[in-house]
């Protein structure tokens, strides 16, 4: 069995939390979650939440990010 490929965010182990956040925002992160509320074993409300976190220049067209 082969080992799966590892994705490394940093080149060295001497990195800070700020470097991690900066790298994640430059590449983009999608966060998803599910919430089910029920009563007596009956599901009443199902909520799915998704959030995209990334730098503004990754989402906006080229002219919009630098116009302000």
Secondary structure, DSSP 8 states (H G I E B T S, - for coil): --------S-SSS---HHHHHHHHHHH-EEEEEEEEEEETTEEEEEEEEEEEE--HHHHS-HHHHT--
